[in-house]
Amino acid sequence: MALEFTPSIILVLVFSFFAISYFMGMLVHSGWMYEDKKNIKKDSRQAWALCMAAGTGITGWMFAYGYYVNF
């Protein structure tokens, strides 16, 4: 009996999610800090955390939508 989600597939999915989230956060950070910056410093930890959270949210939506749209 073949498993739909083997442990190696789950590991790849988790790693892919975090990798894509990180790079999506980098895209949001570069767009926000270098183009639309108001009173936020470039090296702000708060801005970095906010952008990483935005990247995780965007990637989470893409993964969830990509999974459920196939059913």
NUTOR-341212 format. One record per residue (C-alpha): residue number from 0; x, y, z; residue in three letters. Coordinates in pm, 1 decimal. Layout:
// residues N
[r NUM, [X, Y, Z], ALA]
...
This chain:
// residues 71
[r 0, [0.0, 0.0, 0.0], MET]
[r 1, [158.1, 325.7, -111.8], ALA]
[r 2, [137.7, 625.9, 116.9], LEU]
[r 3, [29.7, 958.2, -26.0], GLU]
[r 4, [256.5, 1153.3, 209.9], PHE]
[r 5, [572.4, 967.6, 302.5], THR]
[r 6, [804.3, 1117.2, 565.2], PRO]
[r 7, [1050.5, 1225.7, 296.2], SER]
[r 8, [775.6, 1408.7, 104.1], ILE]
[r 9, [663.3, 1586.4, 421.5], ILE]
[r 10, [1023.8, 1689.5, 490.1], LEU]
[r 11, [1056.2, 1827.6, 135.4], VAL]
[r 12, [724.8, 2014.7, 167.6], LEU]
[r 13, [823.6, 2169.5, 502.4], VAL]
[r 14, [1167.7, 2269.1, 374.6], PHE]
[r 15, [1016.5, 2411.1, 55.2], SER]
[r 16, [759.4, 2607.7, 252.7], PHE]
[r 17, [1023.6, 2769.7, 474.4], PHE]
[r 18, [1260.0, 2837.0, 184.5], ALA]
[r 19, [988.7, 2998.1, -28.0], ILE]
[r 20, [862.9, 3192.2, 277.3], SER]
[r 21, [1210.8, 3329.2, 339.9], TYR]
[r 22, [1261.0, 3443.8, -17.1], PHE]
[r 23, [908.1, 3585.2, -36.8], MET]
[r 24, [986.2, 3780.3, 280.7], GLY]
[r 25, [1306.8, 3906.0, 117.2], MET]
[r 26, [1104.0, 4028.1, -181.5], LEU]
[r 27, [855.0, 4205.2, 44.6], VAL]
[r 28, [1138.9, 4352.4, 250.4], HIS]
[r 29, [1327.1, 4485.4, -50.8], SER]
[r 30, [1010.8, 4631.1, -200.3], GLY]
[r 31, [905.0, 4792.2, 126.0], TRP]
[r 32, [1237.7, 4915.5, 259.9], MET]
[r 33, [1389.3, 5047.6, -61.1], TYR]
[r 34, [1081.8, 5175.4, -244.3], GLU]
[r 35, [801.7, 5261.3, -0.8], ASP]
[r 36, [1004.6, 5354.7, 306.9], LYS]
[r 37, [854.8, 5626.9, 525.5], LYS]
[r 38, [1006.5, 5659.8, 873.9], ASN]
[r 39, [1147.9, 5308.1, 909.2], ILE]
[r 40, [1521.4, 5244.8, 918.4], LYS]
[r 41, [1665.3, 4993.2, 671.9], LYS]
[r 42, [1808.7, 4773.3, 950.3], ASP]
[r 43, [1491.4, 4765.1, 1160.4], SER]
[r 44, [1429.6, 4426.9, 1326.0], ARG]
[r 45, [1060.1, 4505.1, 1351.7], GLN]
[r 46, [1036.3, 4565.8, 976.9], ALA]
[r 47, [1233.1, 4246.0, 907.0], TRP]
[r 48, [1003.3, 4038.1, 1129.9], ALA]
[r 49, [695.2, 4196.3, 972.4], LEU]
[r 50, [820.8, 4121.0, 622.2], CYS]
[r 51, [905.4, 3761.0, 714.7], MET]
[r 52, [555.6, 3719.5, 859.6], ALA]
[r 53, [411.9, 3862.9, 537.2], ALA]
[r 54, [624.7, 3620.0, 335.4], GLY]
[r 55, [500.5, 3329.1, 546.1], THR]
[r 56, [140.9, 3442.5, 504.2], GLY]
[r 57, [172.9, 3479.2, 127.5], ILE]
[r 58, [343.2, 3141.7, 94.4], THR]
[r 59, [90.2, 2976.6, 325.5], GLY]
[r 60, [-189.9, 3110.9, 110.3], TRP]
[r 61, [-15.8, 2984.3, -205.4], MET]
[r 62, [36.0, 2636.8, -57.1], PHE]
[r 63, [-320.8, 2613.7, 76.9], ALA]
[r 64, [-476.8, 2749.3, -243.3], TYR]
[r 65, [-257.1, 2527.0, -457.8], GLY]
[r 66, [-359.2, 2222.8, -255.0], TYR]
[r 67, [-732.3, 2288.1, -233.7], TYR]
[r 68, [-782.5, 2417.5, -586.9], VAL]
[r 69, [-700.9, 2068.3, -715.5], ASN]
[r 70, [-1008.2, 1915.8, -548.5], PHE]
